[in-house]
Amino acid sequence: MGRKSKSDSRGDMLQGTLDMLVLKTLLPAPAHGHTIAKVIEKTSDEVLQVEHGSLYPALYRLEDQGLIAAFWGTSENNRKAKYYRITPAGRKKLIQERGRWEELVQAVMRVLGPAAE
Amino acid sequence: MRWRRFWNRKQRDNELGFELELHLAEEIDDNLAAGMTAEQARLAALRKLGNRTHVREDVYNMNTIGWLETFGRDARYALRGFRKSPGFTSVALLSLMLGIGATTAIFSVIYGVVIDPYPYARPHEIWAPLVQNIKTNRPNSFSAHRLSEFLEFRKLTVFADAMGTSPDSMLLTGNRSPENLSTILVTGNGFQFMGVEPVLGRVIQPSDIRPGGEAEPVAVLSYRAWQRLFDGDERALGQELVLNDQPHTVIGVMPPRFGWWTGDGVWLPLPEDVRNDRTVFPIFRLKEGISKEVAEERLHALTLRLAEQNPDNFPKEGFTTTLRNYMDITVASGTMQTSLQLLFCAVGFLLLIACANVANLQLARSTARTREIAVRLSIGAGRRRLLRQLLTESVLLSLLGGALGVLFAVGATRAIVALMPDFYVPNEARITVNIYVLLFSLIVSVLTGILFGLAPALQSSRPDLTHALKEATQGAGIGGGRRTRNALVIVEVALSMILLVGAGLTVRSFIAILAVDTGFHPERVLMVSLPLPPQRYPTLEQRNLFAQQVLDSVRNLPGVEAATVGNGGMPFGGPRSAYAIEGQPDSEERRIIVGLAGADYLQAIGIPLRLGRAITAHEVARAEPVALINEAAARLWPEGEQPLGKRLRLDVLTNHPPNWLSPEANSPYVTVVGVIGDTKNDGLRNEPLPAAVAPYTLLAPAERTLALRTRTEPTSMLNAVRERVQAIDPNQPVSRPITVEEVLGFQTVQPRFTMALFSFFGLMGLILAVAGVYSVLSYQVTQRTHEIGVRMALGARRGDVEGLMLRLGSKLIFAGLLIGIGACLALGRFFESQLFGVPATDPLSIASVALLLMVVALLSAYLPARRAARVDPLVALRHE
């Protein structure tokens, strides 16, 4: 995720993308912020770097939209932590977003055509 | 954003802080696990995660309304600033209080009198017909028609509803002391047309008119009549009122704010019987989709037809028929409305002066704050953000001033209402500081804040940063700021010049009105009206006999010098009649005032006889056709011709309202026997109109006036007069006793109202302008202390320094005065209608006001100048 300077300078697509990634990460099990960031970074082979500046506003936004829900729990290192789990609305949203994303990627790929030799 | 989250956004922020700490800790743990040292692990984590405060701000702002949050912060900051400079704040608040308060007070009067004067349903949809003479454009006895005509109007399909009103007065007797009560007859649908609910009982309904046209004997009480006659007792319903010997049942009571044609009388159903073809004042509501023009066309066509059948009721030269909106025919539509408009302009000027004053103070203050602002700009505050903050400050200031102003307006409105001439205001008008007025002052406050705040804010939000940061320590001002401030002072002086000239002119008019020679001796004259109800006095002989008996009886009262009986408002008016001079061509449109009086008329009122002789008691007793004319009437004869002994035709003697009585074989011709002095019979402001006085025995209206010249205080005679009158007829009320001096007093109420308010606002303007001159010069002295110190160190004497500052002040004052005088001359014509006996460009008023303003303003400039001269150069130079 690109470095953000101001909340309004992020494009809608990127913002939506992070939301989608967060929802996907929470699909198997609830997690707290650090785990979410870690999982995204790991599974993307460190290509995607998640920063505070994007992650936490995204988490609060998703919570506001009712796509995820928060509860207090204990972290792996025995710290009190705020955990997030995906809600049924979140699951539905993820399916939608995933569909949209695939369409988008395919469309972009069609435009780009086969890779040059 | 959700409101729940908005309210616990503090708690959420704490949670987020905690979460971020955890994230950091976990990151550090990971780094340690990856083999970094503790320090490396911490730094790497911090680097990776970036600015945590930014994140918190972002999330925090997700849950708030940005501008509200900033507004709250700016407001708190501004309040702190106000507390820190109490001098600035109190002067600014005082200026705003006066400006906004005065504007609010006048607006509340305008709202009550002009915008919402009536309690009726949809009053702006009520129309009254107006028949105007096509040549003179004069209304034909203003929108009065005959009942028979009204019944025709009502059939027109362009009207959704039509109601008629026929004002009358009846003698109230029964088991109470006799009195003359206003009885307003309205058509059966009248109250539905008005759409006002009674507070008690029911209103008059169409069913109160029987199929034959007779009216049920029912009465609806006005609130005042209910209070007065029944002490506000609910058992008044069903009780009887004996009106002209006929019992009427009370069916309802109207609310206090309902005064259709009467404030303290009763309403009765109007009999729809054309055998008594009463005068009816019709009003209409148009059918939906019908335009005013279409309705006028149809109405005019009908009126033309009616004029053919009954040409006497309409102007013979032809006429136009139009509809006038009822909102335009309020009692306050004449002089009072102009007066209110001018007063509104005056308070507008006052508000502008207050704005200029506060803008000035703001400018001075923001110059002193240049450094603070430069610092804020240099650490990254946006210019828009800064502007918003400065404007928030001004608006907050003006809102506080507005709140004080509303308090001021509550008191001022009461004072204005107390000063207001009753009969210039519709009796249903309610003048209070109501919600609309408050809304108005809120809007005015905000606009005021923006008005006086914008210039200073713009100025100070674009200082040359390096310059400001460097210079501020030396206390130098911004060059442009000084020019703006000087311009503001000039504007203030000019505006207050206009206000004061207005005040001066109204004072001069008032004095001129008090000094008017009325042409008669108004002192110690008591007037009592004697209603003669037709049921009790059906014949001319009975009416004349009663008048004669009363005259004979009171004339011999000790303390009475002279007594006479006459009509209406002698010596001020009387019926206006068409007339003709024998041997001269007829004049269709000219009118002469006809007075009807007894033999002692001249002594009782104190009018000098110029030529010929007075009417004798013998002529009055025998109803001889003789007359006195005033000098204005004598001038109607051609130059060199002597009116004495000539004959004059007074149409009213034979062609009069149906309830007036005249001798069977009356001729409209009277012989002029004397010429009397002119009296102010058309208001004090106007030239006397031609008038003739004939014996009262020639014509008997349904109400006469008894006038007594007494030797002592006239009102002390009232009881004796009442006894004598009731000895002749015990059922005769002696109502509305009034002295001629009181009547004259009514004539000065309106000019006094105008004068009092203009003087008050003028004075306020003067005070504000003086405060403005003083504050600007004081400020300049403070700003230039350094320069003054240098000048003095180089050898300037005190006088030189004083002169320097005074020259600066007087330049501003003179510029303001010149602009003010120019504006006065240009605006004068708008003021003419309020003036009497003095031109709007009266040099004396303008010159004296200019002198006053100059002296006061120079005085206010002198104080800072003297302070400047006292500067000790050593202190001044070290001051930096």
Interface residues (C-beta under 8 A of the other chain):
Chain A: R3 S7 H32 G33 H34 T35 A37 K38 Q49 E51 H52 G53 Y56 P57 Y60 R61 D64 S75 N77 R79 K80 A81 K82
Chain B: M1 R2 R5 R12 E15 L16 F18 E19 L20 L22 H23 A25 E26 E27 D29 D30 K48 L49 G50 N51 R52 H54 V55 D58 V59 N61 M62 N63
